[in-house]
Amino acid sequence: MTATRHAAPAVFELPDDGRVRVVIEDITPRVDGGRYAIKRVVGEAVDVEADAYADGHDCIGVQLLYRRHGAPRWQARMMEAIGNDRWRARFTPDALGRWQYTVRAWVDHLASWRRDIVKRHAAGQDLAAEWQRGAALLAATAARSG
C-alpha cells in the first residue's frame, strides 16, 4: 500500500480557494517516507493518520481516499480530528493486491460559519448579517453540487 500527499482524482468537486490554504503533512503509516509499501493482510485494517491545518481560524474537512491499485474510483471516508491538528480514518482492504491511499483537505466554510454563528448567538449579538452570509454560502454550495 502506498501513501501519497499529492492531489487525488476528485470524488466530488471542492472550491479551489479552500484547497490551497490547507497543509497536509506526516501521513502515516509509511515506510521510508512512502518509498516502500506497507504490509497488511486481507481483512486487516489500515489506520491512516495525517497532520492537517489551515491558516487562520477556519474549520477544515479532511478526507481519506483509498482504492485497490488500478481501480477507476477512489473510495472516500471522512477523517476525524484526534487533537493537535492530527486526523485519523481507517479502511480495510478486502482483496489481495496493491492498494493506494491519500489524504485531502479543504477549508470548510459552512462549518466555520456554523461555529461562528453559534458563538455569536451565545454572546447575544445581532445575527442578521450572519444569516445573510449563511444563505449565500448555502446557495454557492447548492450551485456547486448541481
C-alpha positions in Angstrom: 0.0 0.0 0.0 1.3 3.4 -0.9 0.7 6.7 0.8 0.8 9.9 -1.1 0.4 13.6 -0.5 -0.5 14.7 -4.0 -3.9 15.5 -5.2 -6.2 12.6 -5.9 -8.9 12.5 -8.6 -11.9 14.3 -7.3 -14.6 12.3 -5.6 -16.6 15.5 -5.5 -15.6 19.0 -6.6 -14.4 21.4 -3.9 -13.8 25.1 -4.2 -10.3 25.9 -5.3 -9.9 28.7 -2.7 -10.3 26.2 0.1 -7.8 23.7 -1.1 -4.8 26.0 -1.4 -5.0 27.1 2.2 -4.7 23.7 3.9 -1.4 21.9 4.6 -1.2 18.1 4.9 1.9 16.6 6.4 3.1 13.4 8.1 0.8 10.8 6.6 1.2 7.5 8.3 1.6 4.6 8.0 4.5 4.8 5.6 7.9 3.2 5.2 10.9 5.3 4.3 8.8 8.4 3.5 6.4 6.3 1.3 9.2 4.8 -0.8 8.2 1.3 0.1 4.8 -0.3 0.5 3.4 -1.0 4.0 2.3 -4.6 4.5 -1.2 -5.8 5.6 -3.2 -9.0 5.1 -6.7 -9.1 3.7 -9.2 -8.0 6.3 -6.6 -6.2 8.5 -7.5 -2.5 9.0 -5.2 0.3 7.9 -5.3 3.2 10.3 -4.3 6.3 8.4 -3.3 9.5 10.2 -2.2 12.9 9.0 -1.5 16.4 10.2 -3.8 18.8 8.5 -4.2 22.5 9.3 -5.1 25.8 7.6 -4.1 29.4 8.0 -6.3 31.4 10.2 -9.2 30.0 12.3 -11.3 28.4 9.7 -12.6 24.8 10.2 -11.3 22.2 7.8 -12.6 19.0 6.3 -10.2 16.1 5.9 -10.8 13.0 3.8 -9.1 9.7 3.3 -9.2 8.4 -0.2 -8.3 4.8 -0.9 -8.6 2.2 -3.7 -7.2 -1.0 -5.0 -4.4 -0.2 -7.4 -5.8 0.3 -10.9 -9.4 0.7 -9.7 -11.1 3.6 -11.6 -12.7 5.1 -8.5 -11.4 6.2 -5.1 -13.5 5.4 -2.1 -13.8 8.2 0.4 -14.0 8.3 4.2 -14.1 11.5 6.3 -11.3 11.6 8.9 -11.9 12.6 12.5 -9.9 15.1 14.5 -7.9 13.4 17.2 -6.3 16.5 18.6 -3.5 18.9 17.9 -4.2 19.1 14.1 -4.0 15.3 13.8 -6.7 13.4 11.9 -7.5 9.7 11.6 -9.6 7.3 9.5 -9.5 3.6 8.8 -10.0 1.4 5.7 -9.9 -2.4 5.4 -8.5 -4.0 2.2 -11.0 -6.7 1.0 -8.8 -8.2 -1.7 -5.2 -9.3 -2.1 -3.0 -6.9 -4.1 -1.7 -3.4 -4.1 -3.8 -0.6 -2.5 -3.3 3.1 -2.6 -4.4 5.8 -0.2 -4.0 9.6 0.0 -5.4 12.4 2.2 -7.0 15.6 1.0 -8.3 18.5 3.0 -10.1 21.8 2.4 -11.4 24.8 4.3 -15.0 24.0 5.3 -16.7 27.4 5.0 -20.1 26.1 6.2 -18.7 24.5 9.3 -16.8 27.7 10.1 -20.0 29.8 9.6 -21.9 27.4 11.9 -19.3 27.5 14.6 -19.2 31.3 14.4 -23.0 31.9 14.5 -23.4 29.6 17.5 -20.7 31.7 19.4 -22.4 35.0 18.3 -25.8 33.7 19.3 -24.5 32.7 22.8 -23.0 36.2 23.1 -26.3 37.8 22.3 -25.0 39.5 19.1 -27.2 40.6 16.2 -27.2 37.8 13.7 -28.9 39.4 10.7 -25.7 39.8 8.6 -24.6 36.3 9.6 -27.9 34.7 8.4 -27.4 36.5 5.0 -23.8 35.2 4.8 -25.1 31.7 5.6 -27.7 31.9 2.9 -25.1 33.0 0.4 -22.8 30.1 1.4 -25.7 27.6 1.1 -26.6 29.0 -2.4 -23.0 28.6 -3.5 -22.8 25.1 -2.2 -26.1 24.2 -3.9 -24.8 25.6 -7.2 -21.6 23.5 -7.0 -23.5 20.3 -6.2 -25.6 20.5 -9.3 
